[in-house]
Amino acid sequence: MPGKHTRAAIKELEDAGWKVTYTSGRAHAFARASCPGGPGCCAPPFSINGTPDVDEHEAQKIRRRMRQHNAKVTERQEGED
């Protein structure tokens, strides 16, 4: 089970519309997150580590991926105008 910082970041992902698929819990990967725009939107799905060395770093990684996605979507929308 990931720490409180990672769990909070996962909740933010889910609230933002990301698809979070939880694994069986038999490996380090706790879940996989897919961008809400679908497979061709911005990036491939990424793994969320349930046993990171530093919980805060895993949460930062999750939030960074969310920011990168939002920036790409905004850039794409501005290009359409």
PDB file of N, CA, C and O in Angstrom:
ATOM      1  N   MET A   1       0.849  -1.184   0.000  1.00  0.00           N
ATOM      2  CA  MET A   1       0.000   0.000   0.000  1.00  0.00           C
ATOM      3  C   MET A   1       0.889   1.239   0.000  1.00  0.00           C
ATOM      4  O   MET A   1       1.782   1.356   0.839  1.00  0.00           O
ATOM      5  N   PRO A   2       0.659   2.155  -0.919  1.00  0.00           N
ATOM      6  CA  PRO A   2       1.472   3.370  -0.962  1.00  0.00           C
ATOM      7  C   PRO A   2       1.199   4.276   0.231  1.00  0.00           C
ATOM      8  O   PRO A   2       0.193   4.136   0.926  1.00  0.00           O
ATOM      9  N   GLY A   3       2.118   5.205   0.447  1.00  0.00           N
ATOM     10  CA  GLY A   3       1.984   6.152   1.546  1.00  0.00           C
ATOM     11  C   GLY A   3       0.926   7.211   1.277  1.00  0.00           C
ATOM     12  O   GLY A   3       0.314   7.244   0.209  1.00  0.00           O
ATOM     13  N   LYS A   4       0.725   8.073   2.263  1.00  0.00           N
ATOM     14  CA  LYS A   4      -0.360   9.061   2.173  1.00  0.00           C
ATOM     15  C   LYS A   4      -0.145  10.067   1.048  1.00  0.00           C
ATOM     16  O   LYS A   4      -1.119  10.522   0.449  1.00  0.00           O
ATOM     17  N   HIS A   5       1.104  10.428   0.741  1.00  0.00           N
ATOM     18  CA  HIS A   5       1.353  11.403  -0.323  1.00  0.00           C
ATOM     19  C   HIS A   5       0.999  10.814  -1.693  1.00  0.00           C
ATOM     20  O   HIS A   5       0.387  11.479  -2.529  1.00  0.00           O
ATOM     21  N   THR A   6       1.393   9.564  -1.904  1.00  0.00           N
ATOM     22  CA  THR A   6       1.073   8.903  -3.169  1.00  0.00           C
ATOM     23  C   THR A   6      -0.425   8.680  -3.295  1.00  0.00           C
ATOM     24  O   THR A   6      -0.990   8.886  -4.369  1.00  0.00           O
ATOM     25  N   ARG A   7      -1.076   8.264  -2.220  1.00  0.00           N
ATOM     26  CA  ARG A   7      -2.535   8.073  -2.262  1.00  0.00           C
ATOM     27  C   ARG A   7      -3.253   9.381  -2.588  1.00  0.00           C
ATOM     28  O   ARG A   7      -4.228   9.380  -3.339  1.00  0.00           O
ATOM     29  N   ALA A   8      -2.779  10.496  -2.029  1.00  0.00           N
ATOM     30  CA  ALA A   8      -3.392  11.801  -2.317  1.00  0.00           C
ATOM     31  C   ALA A   8      -3.200  12.167  -3.787  1.00  0.00           C
ATOM     32  O   ALA A   8      -4.117  12.693  -4.419  1.00  0.00           O
ATOM     33  N   ALA A   9      -2.017  11.893  -4.334  1.00  0.00           N
ATOM     34  CA  ALA A   9      -1.757  12.199  -5.743  1.00  0.00           C
ATOM     35  C   ALA A   9      -2.615  11.324  -6.656  1.00  0.00           C
ATOM     36  O   ALA A   9      -3.093  11.790  -7.690  1.00  0.00           O
ATOM     37  N   ILE A  10      -2.812  10.062  -6.279  1.00  0.00           N
ATOM     38  CA  ILE A  10      -3.678   9.175  -7.065  1.00  0.00           C
ATOM     39  C   ILE A  10      -5.110   9.706  -7.054  1.00  0.00           C
ATOM     40  O   ILE A  10      -5.784   9.685  -8.084  1.00  0.00           O
ATOM     41  N   LYS A  11      -5.571  10.175  -5.919  1.00  0.00           N
ATOM     42  CA  LYS A  11      -6.922  10.745  -5.828  1.00  0.00           C
ATOM     43  C   LYS A  11      -7.048  11.959  -6.742  1.00  0.00           C
ATOM     44  O   LYS A  11      -8.072  12.135  -7.403  1.00  0.00           O
ATOM     45  N   GLU A  12      -6.004  12.807  -6.785  1.00  0.00           N
ATOM     46  CA  GLU A  12      -6.016  13.967  -7.684  1.00  0.00           C
ATOM     47  C   GLU A  12      -6.116  13.515  -9.136  1.00  0.00           C
ATOM     48  O   GLU A  12      -6.851  14.113  -9.922  1.00  0.00           O
ATOM     49  N   LEU A  13      -5.381  12.459  -9.497  1.00  0.00           N
ATOM     50  CA  LEU A  13      -5.459  11.921 -10.859  1.00  0.00           C
ATOM     51  C   LEU A  13      -6.883  11.485 -11.183  1.00  0.00           C
ATOM     52  O   LEU A  13      -7.431  11.842 -12.226  1.00  0.00           O
ATOM     53  N   GLU A  14      -7.472  10.714 -10.282  1.00  0.00           N
ATOM     54  CA  GLU A  14      -8.832  10.218 -10.515  1.00  0.00           C
ATOM     55  C   GLU A  14      -9.827  11.368 -10.604  1.00  0.00           C
ATOM     56  O   GLU A  14     -10.731  11.342 -11.440  1.00  0.00           O
ATOM     57  N   ASP A  15      -9.671  12.365  -9.758  1.00  0.00           N
ATOM     58  CA  ASP A  15     -10.571  13.524  -9.790  1.00  0.00           C
ATOM     59  C   ASP A  15     -10.425  14.314 -11.088  1.00  0.00           C
ATOM     60  O   ASP A  15     -11.372  14.963 -11.533  1.00  0.00           O
ATOM     61  N   ALA A  16      -9.231  14.259 -11.698  1.00  0.00           N
ATOM     62  CA  ALA A  16      -8.979  14.972 -12.951  1.00  0.00           C
ATOM     63  C   ALA A  16      -9.413  14.160 -14.172  1.00  0.00           C
ATOM     64  O   ALA A  16      -9.249  14.607 -15.307  1.00  0.00           O
ATOM     65  N   GLY A  17      -9.965  12.969 -13.940  1.00  0.00           N
ATOM     66  CA  GLY A  17     -10.484  12.178 -15.048  1.00  0.00           C
ATOM     67  C   GLY A  17      -9.541  11.115 -15.583  1.00  0.00           C
ATOM     68  O   GLY A  17      -9.868  10.448 -16.564  1.00  0.00           O
ATOM     69  N   TRP A  18      -8.386  10.942 -14.968  1.00  0.00           N
ATOM     70  CA  TRP A  18      -7.451   9.916 -15.401  1.00  0.00           C
ATOM     71  C   TRP A  18      -8.002   8.544 -15.045  1.00  0.00           C
ATOM     72  O   TRP A  18      -8.692   8.384 -14.038  1.00  0.00           O
ATOM     73  N   LYS A  19      -7.694   7.557 -15.875  1.00  0.00           N
ATOM     74  CA  LYS A  19      -8.097   6.180 -15.595  1.00  0.00           C
ATOM     75  C   LYS A  19      -6.977   5.524 -14.788  1.00  0.00           C
ATOM     76  O   LYS A  19      -5.850   5.403 -15.268  1.00  0.00           O
ATOM     77  N   VAL A  20      -7.285   5.109 -13.582  1.00  0.00           N
ATOM     78  CA  VAL A  20      -6.312   4.442 -12.720  1.00  0.00           C
ATOM     79  C   VAL A  20      -6.755   2.991 -12.569  1.00  0.00           C
ATOM     80  O   VAL A  20      -7.841   2.711 -12.061  1.00  0.00           O
ATOM     81  N   THR A  21      -5.901   2.075 -13.016  1.00  0.00           N
ATOM     82  CA  THR A  21      -6.173   0.649 -12.935  1.00  0.00           C
ATOM     83  C   THR A  21      -5.276   0.058 -11.860  1.00  0.00           C
ATOM     84  O   THR A  21      -4.051   0.109 -11.966  1.00  0.00           O
ATOM     85  N   TYR A  22      -5.884  -0.498 -10.837  1.00  0.00           N
ATOM     86  CA  TYR A  22      -5.116  -1.064  -9.730  1.00  0.00           C
ATOM     87  C   TYR A  22      -4.667  -2.477 -10.074  1.00  0.00           C
ATOM     88  O   TYR A  22      -5.436  -3.266 -10.623  1.00  0.00           O
ATOM     89  N   THR A  23      -3.412  -2.790  -9.747  1.00  0.00           N
ATOM     90  CA  THR A  23      -2.855  -4.107 -10.033  1.00  0.00           C
ATOM     91  C   THR A  23      -3.204  -5.067  -8.900  1.00  0.00           C
ATOM     92  O   THR A  23      -3.868  -4.697  -7.932  1.00  0.00           O
ATOM     93  N   SER A  24      -2.748  -6.291  -9.042  1.00  0.00           N
ATOM     94  CA  SER A  24      -3.064  -7.318  -8.048  1.00  0.00           C
ATOM     95  C   SER A  24      -2.314  -7.133  -6.739  1.00  0.00           C
ATOM     96  O   SER A  24      -2.637  -7.784  -5.745  1.00  0.00           O
ATOM     97  N   GLY A  25      -1.324  -6.263  -6.723  1.00  0.00           N
ATOM     98  CA  GLY A  25      -0.591  -6.003  -5.497  1.00  0.00           C
ATOM     99  C   GLY A  25       0.525  -6.992  -5.230  1.00  0.00           C
ATOM    100  O   GLY A  25       1.017  -7.088  -4.106  1.00  0.00           O
ATOM    101  N   ARG A  26       0.926  -7.726  -6.250  1.00  0.00           N
ATOM    102  CA  ARG A  26       1.986  -8.714  -6.061  1.00  0.00           C
ATOM    103  C   ARG A  26       3.337  -8.221  -6.571  1.00  0.00           C
ATOM    104  O   ARG A  26       4.298  -8.990  -6.604  1.00  0.00           O
ATOM    105  N   ALA A  27       3.424  -6.997  -6.956  1.00  0.00           N
ATOM    106  CA  ALA A  27       4.685  -6.446  -7.455  1.00  0.00           C
ATOM    107  C   ALA A  27       4.812  -5.014  -6.944  1.00  0.00           C
ATOM    108  O   ALA A  27       3.958  -4.532  -6.200  1.00  0.00           O
ATOM    109  N   HIS A  28       5.876  -4.347  -7.348  1.00  0.00           N
ATOM    110  CA  HIS A  28       6.081  -2.972  -6.901  1.00  0.00           C
ATOM    111  C   HIS A  28       5.049  -2.022  -7.503  1.00  0.00           C
ATOM    112  O   HIS A  28       4.689  -1.018  -6.888  1.00  0.00           O
ATOM    113  N   ALA A  29       4.572  -2.342  -8.713  1.00  0.00           N
ATOM    114  CA  ALA A  29       3.581  -1.476  -9.348  1.00  0.00           C
ATOM    115  C   ALA A  29       2.248  -1.628  -8.618  1.00  0.00           C
ATOM    116  O   ALA A  29       1.662  -2.710  -8.593  1.00  0.00           O
ATOM    117  N   PHE A  30       1.786  -0.552  -8.037  1.00  0.00           N
ATOM    118  CA  PHE A  30       0.518  -0.549  -7.307  1.00  0.00           C
ATOM    119  C   PHE A  30      -0.647  -0.318  -8.261  1.00  0.00           C
ATOM    120  O   PHE A  30      -1.735  -0.865  -8.081  1.00  0.00           O
ATOM    121  N   ALA A  31      -0.397   0.513  -9.292  1.00  0.00           N
ATOM    122  CA  ALA A  31      -1.449   0.854 -10.250  1.00  0.00           C
ATOM    123  C   ALA A  31      -0.815   1.356 -11.539  1.00  0.00           C
ATOM    124  O   ALA A  31       0.389   1.605 -11.604  1.00  0.00           O
ATOM    125  N   ARG A  32      -1.658   1.499 -12.575  1.00  0.00           N
ATOM    126  CA  ARG A  32      -1.237   2.125 -13.828  1.00  0.00           C
ATOM    127  C   ARG A  32      -2.222   3.244 -14.112  1.00  0.00           C
ATOM    128  O   ARG A  32      -3.428   3.093 -13.914  1.00  0.00           O
ATOM    129  N   ALA A  33      -1.698   4.363 -14.575  1.00  0.00           N
ATOM    130  CA  ALA A  33      -2.544   5.522 -14.862  1.00  0.00           C
ATOM    131  C   ALA A  33      -2.497   5.836 -16.350  1.00  0.00           C
ATOM    132  O   ALA A  33      -1.426   5.871 -16.956  1.00  0.00           O
ATOM    133  N   SER A  34      -3.667   6.064 -16.928  1.00  0.00           N
ATOM    134  CA  SER A  34      -3.794   6.408 -18.345  1.00  0.00           C
ATOM    135  C   SER A  34      -4.419   7.783 -18.464  1.00  0.00           C
ATOM    136  O   SER A  34      -5.343   8.128 -17.728  1.00  0.00           O
ATOM    137  N   CYS A  35      -3.909   8.553 -19.390  1.00  0.00           N
ATOM    138  CA  CYS A  35      -4.384   9.918 -19.597  1.00  0.00           C
ATOM    139  C   CYS A  35      -5.849   9.911 -20.044  1.00  0.00           C
ATOM    140  O   CYS A  35      -6.271   8.993 -20.748  1.00  0.00           O
ATOM    141  N   PRO A  36      -6.625  10.915 -19.648  1.00  0.00           N
ATOM    142  CA  PRO A  36      -8.052  10.937 -19.981  1.00  0.00           C
ATOM    143  C   PRO A  36      -8.331  11.143 -21.465  1.00  0.00           C
ATOM    144  O   PRO A  36      -9.451  10.910 -21.918  1.00  0.00           O
ATOM    145  N   GLY A  37      -7.330  11.576 -22.228  1.00  0.00           N
ATOM    146  CA  GLY A  37      -7.526  11.807 -23.652  1.00  0.00           C
ATOM    147  C   GLY A  37      -7.435  10.554 -24.499  1.00  0.00           C
ATOM    148  O   GLY A  37      -7.642  10.614 -25.711  1.00  0.00           O
ATOM    149  N   GLY A  38      -7.136   9.440 -23.899  1.00  0.00           N
ATOM    150  CA  GLY A  38      -7.027   8.193 -24.639  1.00  0.00           C
ATOM    151  C   GLY A  38      -5.598   7.892 -25.038  1.00  0.00           C
ATOM    152  O   GLY A  38      -4.689   8.666 -24.737  1.00  0.00           O
ATOM    153  N   PRO A  39      -5.392   6.763 -25.718  1.00  0.00           N
ATOM    154  CA  PRO A  39      -4.043   6.302 -26.020  1.00  0.00           C
ATOM    155  C   PRO A  39      -3.241   7.248 -26.909  1.00  0.00           C
ATOM    156  O   PRO A  39      -2.022   7.320 -26.759  1.00  0.00           O
ATOM    157  N   GLY A  40      -3.860   7.959 -27.807  1.00  0.00           N
ATOM    158  CA  GLY A  40      -3.118   8.820 -28.719  1.00  0.00           C
ATOM    159  C   GLY A  40      -2.951  10.246 -28.243  1.00  0.00           C
ATOM    160  O   GLY A  40      -2.441  11.082 -28.988  1.00  0.00           O
ATOM    161  N   CYS A  41      -3.356  10.543 -27.052  1.00  0.00           N
ATOM    162  CA  CYS A  41      -3.374  11.926 -26.578  1.00  0.00           C
ATOM    163  C   CYS A  41      -1.983  12.492 -26.336  1.00  0.00           C
ATOM    164  O   CYS A  41      -1.567  13.419 -27.030  1.00  0.00           O
ATOM    165  N   CYS A  42      -1.260  11.953 -25.367  1.00  0.00           N
ATOM    166  CA  CYS A  42       0.009  12.601 -25.038  1.00  0.00           C
ATOM    167  C   CYS A  42       1.116  11.649 -24.636  1.00  0.00           C
ATOM    168  O   CYS A  42       2.268  11.863 -25.013  1.00  0.00           O
ATOM    169  N   ALA A  43       0.814  10.633 -23.901  1.00  0.00           N
ATOM    170  CA  ALA A  43       1.869   9.758 -23.404  1.00  0.00           C
ATOM    171  C   ALA A  43       1.292   8.385 -23.092  1.00  0.00           C
ATOM    172  O   ALA A  43       0.090   8.244 -22.868  1.00  0.00           O
ATOM    173  N   PRO A  44       2.154   7.377 -23.080  1.00  0.00           N
ATOM    174  CA  PRO A  44       1.665   6.050 -22.714  1.00  0.00           C
ATOM    175  C   PRO A  44       1.315   5.985 -21.233  1.00  0.00           C
ATOM    176  O   PRO A  44       1.751   6.836 -20.457  1.00  0.00           O
ATOM    177  N   PRO A  45       0.540   4.994 -20.836  1.00  0.00           N
ATOM    178  CA  PRO A  45       0.231   4.839 -19.409  1.00  0.00           C
ATOM    179  C   PRO A  45       1.518   4.671 -18.604  1.00  0.00           C
ATOM    180  O   PRO A  45       2.529   4.207 -19.130  1.00  0.00           O
ATOM    181  N   PHE A  46       1.477   5.044 -17.345  1.00  0.00           N
ATOM    182  CA  PHE A  46       2.663   4.893 -16.504  1.00  0.00           C
ATOM    183  C   PHE A  46       2.306   4.161 -15.223  1.00  0.00           C
ATOM    184  O   PHE A  46       1.161   4.185 -14.770  1.00  0.00           O
ATOM    185  N   SER A  47       3.312   3.508 -14.648  1.00  0.00           N
ATOM    186  CA  SER A  47       3.124   2.740 -13.417  1.00  0.00           C
ATOM    187  C   SER A  47       3.271   3.628 -12.202  1.00  0.00           C
ATOM    188  O   SER A  47       4.068   4.566 -12.184  1.00  0.00           O
ATOM    189  N   ILE A  48       2.492   3.313 -11.193  1.00  0.00           N
ATOM    190  CA  ILE A  48       2.588   3.992  -9.902  1.00  0.00           C
ATOM    191  C   ILE A  48       3.147   2.972  -8.919  1.00  0.00           C
ATOM    192  O   ILE A  48       2.545   1.925  -8.682  1.00  0.00           O
ATOM    193  N   ASN A  49       4.290   3.288  -8.357  1.00  0.00           N
ATOM    194  CA  ASN A  49       4.987   2.381  -7.457  1.00  0.00           C
ATOM    195  C   ASN A  49       4.322   2.400  -6.087  1.00  0.00           C
ATOM    196  O   ASN A  49       4.128   3.466  -5.502  1.00  0.00           O
ATOM    197  N   GLY A  50       3.977   1.240  -5.583  1.00  0.00           N
ATOM    198  CA  GLY A  50       3.345   1.144  -4.273  1.00  0.00           C
ATOM    199  C   GLY A  50       4.336   1.083  -3.128  1.00  0.00           C
ATOM    200  O   GLY A  50       3.968   1.258  -1.966  1.00  0.00           O
ATOM    201  N   THR A  51       5.609   0.832  -3.464  1.00  0.00           N
ATOM    202  CA  THR A  51       6.642   0.741  -2.431  1.00  0.00           C
ATOM    203  C   THR A  51       7.845   1.600  -2.805  1.00  0.00           C
ATOM    204  O   THR A  51       8.957   1.082  -2.908  1.00  0.00           O
ATOM    205  N   PRO A  52       7.647   2.895  -3.010  1.00  0.00           N
ATOM    206  CA  PRO A  52       8.782   3.738  -3.386  1.00  0.00           C
ATOM    207  C   PRO A  52       9.718   3.954  -2.196  1.00  0.00           C
ATOM    208  O   PRO A  52       9.320   3.814  -1.040  1.00  0.00           O
ATOM    209  N   ASP A  53      10.972   4.297  -2.505  1.00  0.00           N
ATOM    210  CA  ASP A  53      11.915   4.624  -1.432  1.00  0.00           C
ATOM    211  C   ASP A  53      11.443   5.858  -0.676  1.00  0.00           C
ATOM    212  O   ASP A  53      11.493   5.910   0.553  1.00  0.00           O
ATOM    213  N   VAL A  54      10.982   6.854  -1.438  1.00  0.00           N
ATOM    214  CA  VAL A  54      10.511   8.102  -0.829  1.00  0.00           C
ATOM    215  C   VAL A  54       9.107   8.381  -1.375  1.00  0.00           C
ATOM    216  O   VAL A  54       8.935   8.654  -2.563  1.00  0.00           O
ATOM    217  N   ASP A  55       8.125   8.310  -0.503  1.00  0.00           N
ATOM    218  CA  ASP A  55       6.724   8.473  -0.889  1.00  0.00           C
ATOM    219  C   ASP A  55       6.476   9.820  -1.573  1.00  0.00           C
ATOM    220  O   ASP A  55       5.732   9.891  -2.552  1.00  0.00           O
ATOM    221  N   GLU A  56       7.089  10.871  -1.068  1.00  0.00           N
ATOM    222  CA  GLU A  56       6.884  12.209  -1.638  1.00  0.00           C
ATOM    223  C   GLU A  56       7.375  12.284  -3.080  1.00  0.00           C
ATOM    224  O   GLU A  56       6.786  12.995  -3.895  1.00  0.00           O
ATOM    225  N   HIS A  57       8.451  11.555  -3.408  1.00  0.00           N
ATOM    226  CA  HIS A  57       8.976  11.580  -4.776  1.00  0.00           C
ATOM    227  C   HIS A  57       8.009  10.909  -5.748  1.00  0.00           C
ATOM    228  O   HIS A  57       7.838  11.372  -6.876  1.00  0.00           O
ATOM    229  N   GLU A  58       7.383   9.826  -5.316  1.00  0.00           N
ATOM    230  CA  GLU A  58       6.405   9.155  -6.173  1.00  0.00           C
ATOM    231  C   GLU A  58       5.204  10.075  -6.415  1.00  0.00           C
ATOM    232  O   GLU A  58       4.684  10.133  -7.529  1.00  0.00           O
ATOM    233  N   ALA A  59       4.770  10.784  -5.391  1.00  0.00           N
ATOM    234  CA  ALA A  59       3.663  11.735  -5.539  1.00  0.00           C
ATOM    235  C   ALA A  59       4.051  12.864  -6.494  1.00  0.00           C
ATOM    236  O   ALA A  59       3.234  13.301  -7.305  1.00  0.00           O
ATOM    237  N   GLN A  60       5.296  13.336  -6.399  1.00  0.00           N
ATOM    238  CA  GLN A  60       5.769  14.387  -7.307  1.00  0.00           C
ATOM    239  C   GLN A  60       5.763  13.891  -8.745  1.00  0.00           C
ATOM    240  O   GLN A  60       5.389  14.632  -9.655  1.00  0.00           O
ATOM    241  N   LYS A  61       6.175  12.640  -8.961  1.00  0.00           N
ATOM    242  CA  LYS A  61       6.192  12.062 -10.306  1.00  0.00           C
ATOM    243  C   LYS A  61       4.782  12.043 -10.894  1.00  0.00           C
ATOM    244  O   LYS A  61       4.582  12.385 -12.059  1.00  0.00           O
ATOM    245  N   ILE A  62       3.818  11.645 -10.084  1.00  0.00           N
ATOM    246  CA  ILE A  62       2.428  11.580 -10.539  1.00  0.00           C
ATOM    247  C   ILE A  62       1.931  12.975 -10.913  1.00  0.00           C
ATOM    248  O   ILE A  62       1.330  13.159 -11.972  1.00  0.00           O
ATOM    249  N   ARG A  63       2.177  13.938 -10.062  1.00  0.00           N
ATOM    250  CA  ARG A  63       1.719  15.314 -10.330  1.00  0.00           C
ATOM    251  C   ARG A  63       2.433  15.918 -11.536  1.00  0.00           C
ATOM    252  O   ARG A  63       1.834  16.684 -12.291  1.00  0.00           O
ATOM    253  N   ARG A  64       3.707  15.579 -11.720  1.00  0.00           N
ATOM    254  CA  ARG A  64       4.457  16.078 -12.878  1.00  0.00           C
ATOM    255  C   ARG A  64       3.837  15.551 -14.168  1.00  0.00           C
ATOM    256  O   ARG A  64       3.689  16.300 -15.133  1.00  0.00           O
ATOM    257  N   ARG A  65       3.472  14.261 -14.196  1.00  0.00           N
ATOM    258  CA  ARG A  65       2.842  13.701 -15.393  1.00  0.00           C
ATOM    259  C   ARG A  65       1.506  14.382 -15.677  1.00  0.00           C
ATOM    260  O   ARG A  65       1.154  14.609 -16.835  1.00  0.00           O
ATOM    261  N   MET A  66       0.767  14.704 -14.624  1.00  0.00           N
ATOM    262  CA  MET A  66      -0.513  15.384 -14.791  1.00  0.00           C
ATOM    263  C   MET A  66      -0.293  16.795 -15.354  1.00  0.00           C
ATOM    264  O   MET A  66      -1.030  17.223 -16.243  1.00  0.00           O
ATOM    265  N   ARG A  67       0.707  17.515 -14.849  1.00  0.00           N
ATOM    266  CA  ARG A  67       1.018  18.862 -15.362  1.00  0.00           C
ATOM    267  C   ARG A  67       1.456  18.804 -16.822  1.00  0.00           C
ATOM    268  O   ARG A  67       1.040  19.639 -17.626  1.00  0.00           O
ATOM    269  N   GLN A  68       2.297  17.822 -17.175  1.00  0.00           N
ATOM    270  CA  GLN A  68       2.755  17.689 -18.556  1.00  0.00           C
ATOM    271  C   GLN A  68       1.578  17.442 -19.486  1.00  0.00           C
ATOM    272  O   GLN A  68       1.511  18.011 -20.576  1.00  0.00           O
ATOM    273  N   HIS A  69       0.660  16.603 -19.062  1.00  0.00           N
ATOM    274  CA  HIS A  69      -0.533  16.325 -19.865  1.00  0.00           C
ATOM    275  C   HIS A  69      -1.354  17.602 -20.056  1.00  0.00           C
ATOM    276  O   HIS A  69      -1.769  17.918 -21.171  1.00  0.00           O
ATOM    277  N   ASN A  70      -1.585  18.331 -18.965  1.00  0.00           N
ATOM    278  CA  ASN A  70      -2.382  19.561 -19.048  1.00  0.00           C
ATOM    279  C   ASN A  70      -1.727  20.577 -19.968  1.00  0.00           C
ATOM    280  O   ASN A  70      -2.419  21.269 -20.715  1.00  0.00           O
ATOM    281  N   ALA A  71      -0.397  20.679 -19.925  1.00  0.00           N
ATOM    282  CA  ALA A  71       0.315  21.623 -20.789  1.00  0.00           C
ATOM    283  C   ALA A  71       0.165  21.231 -22.255  1.00  0.00           C
ATOM    284  O   ALA A  71      -0.033  22.097 -23.107  1.00  0.00           O
ATOM    285  N   LYS A  72       0.255  19.938 -22.561  1.00  0.00           N
ATOM    286  CA  LYS A  72       0.119  19.487 -23.947  1.00  0.00           C
ATOM    287  C   LYS A  72      -1.295  19.712 -24.468  1.00  0.00           C
ATOM    288  O   LYS A  72      -1.479  20.103 -25.620  1.00  0.00           O
ATOM    289  N   VAL A  73      -2.283  19.469 -23.630  1.00  0.00           N
ATOM    290  CA  VAL A  73      -3.674  19.681 -24.041  1.00  0.00           C
ATOM    291  C   VAL A  73      -3.914  21.164 -24.300  1.00  0.00           C
ATOM    292  O   VAL A  73      -4.547  21.525 -25.292  1.00  0.00           O
ATOM    293  N   THR A  74      -3.413  22.027 -23.413  1.00  0.00           N
ATOM    294  CA  THR A  74      -3.565  23.474 -23.584  1.00  0.00           C
ATOM    295  C   THR A  74      -2.877  23.935 -24.859  1.00  0.00           C
ATOM    296  O   THR A  74      -3.432  24.738 -25.609  1.00  0.00           O
ATOM    297  N   GLU A  75      -1.678  23.435 -25.109  1.00  0.00           N
ATOM    298  CA  GLU A  75      -0.927  23.798 -26.311  1.00  0.00           C
ATOM    299  C   GLU A  75      -1.679  23.369 -27.563  1.00  0.00           C
ATOM    300  O   GLU A  75      -1.736  24.113 -28.543  1.00  0.00           O
ATOM    301  N   ARG A  76      -2.251  22.181 -27.534  1.00  0.00           N
ATOM    302  CA  ARG A  76      -2.999  21.669 -28.673  1.00  0.00           C
ATOM    303  C   ARG A  76      -4.250  22.514 -28.918  1.00  0.00           C
ATOM    304  O   ARG A  76      -4.595  22.794 -30.067  1.00  0.00           O
ATOM    305  N   GLN A  77      -4.935  22.922 -27.838  1.00  0.00           N
ATOM    306  CA  GLN A  77      -6.146  23.729 -27.971  1.00  0.00           C
ATOM    307  C   GLN A  77      -5.821  25.118 -28.505  1.00  0.00           C
ATOM    308  O   GLN A  77      -6.585  25.665 -29.300  1.00  0.00           O
ATOM    309  N   GLU A  78      -4.701  25.695 -28.081  1.00  0.00           N
ATOM    310  CA  GLU A  78      -4.315  27.018 -28.570  1.00  0.00           C
ATOM    311  C   GLU A  78      -3.950  26.962 -30.043  1.00  0.00           C
ATOM    312  O   GLU A  78      -4.161  27.931 -30.772  1.00  0.00           O
ATOM    313  N   GLY A  79      -3.405  25.837 -30.488  1.00  0.00           N
ATOM    314  CA  GLY A  79      -3.052  25.671 -31.892  1.00  0.00           C
ATOM    315  C   GLY A  79      -4.268  25.560 -32.788  1.00  0.00           C
ATOM    316  O   GLY A  79      -4.191  25.861 -33.979  1.00  0.00           O
ATOM    317  N   GLU A  80      -5.389  25.132 -32.232  1.00  0.00           N
ATOM    318  CA  GLU A  80      -6.620  24.991 -33.010  1.00  0.00           C
ATOM    319  C   GLU A  80      -7.328  26.321 -33.215  1.00  0.00           C
ATOM    320  O   GLU A  80      -8.128  26.464 -34.140  1.00  0.00           O
ATOM    321  N   ASP A  81      -7.041  27.295 -32.359  1.00  0.00           N
ATOM    322  CA  ASP A  81      -7.732  28.597 -32.447  1.00  0.00           C
ATOM    323  C   ASP A  81      -7.283  29.415 -33.618  1.00  0.00           C
ATOM    324  O   ASP A  81      -7.773  30.526 -33.819  1.00  0.00           O
TER     325      ASP A  81
END
